[in-house]
Amino acid sequence: MPFYLEIIICVALLIGGVFLLVRSYGLARLPDIYMRLHSPTKASTLGITGVLIASMVFQSHLKGAFSVQELLITLFLLITAPVAANMIAKTALHYRTKPIEKTKNQEPHGNHTRARRT
């Protein structure tokens, strides 16, 4: 295998690994479900994409032709992760899961408690 392909694979794996590490840390440290939604959807999508790009480059070199399977998995992940996060957020809102006190702007629409200045 040429050295430049090894460098590309290593860089893609490192980038993917860093994003997956950030995802794990964010999932463990963020305090409520509304904040935890960002970690798995954004960081894991980027992390898995990095790993799949590395796999795509490696498999393309082994086969001698472009590897489509990893590209299809990446596209499927990019489509389904935001939809899953939206469904989890809707479920949390449906069950009226309370956010923590530090979370700003969590008032439902139409239920404003601030007094207007005249």
Residue, then its C-alpha position, 0 to 999 in steps of 0.5 A: m500500500p502506498f504511503y500517502l494512502e496510509i496517511i489518509i487512512c490514519v488521518a481519517l481514523l484519528i479524526g473519526g476517533v476524536f469525534l467519537l471520543v467527544r461524543s462519549y464525553g458529551l453523552a456522559r457529561l451533559p445534564d439533560i436530554y435536550m443537551r444530550l441530543h447534540s452529542p450523539t447526533k452531531a459528533s457521532t455522525l462526524g466520527i462514523t463518517g471519518v471511520l467509514i471514509a478510512s474504510m472506503v479508501f482502504q477497501s477501494h485500494l484492496k479491490g482496485a475499484f471504488s467501494v460503494q458500501e461505505l458511502l451508502i452507509t454514510l449517506f444512510l447515517l447522515i439521513t437518519a441521525p437528525v430524524a432520530a434526534n428529532m423523534i427523541a426530542k418530540t418524545a421528550l416534549h410529549y412526556r413534558t420532560k423538564p429541562i434543567e434550570k440553567t437551560k435558557n429559552q425553554e418556555p413554551h410558545g404562548n405562555h410568556t410570563r414576562a411583563r411588557r413594558t409600556 
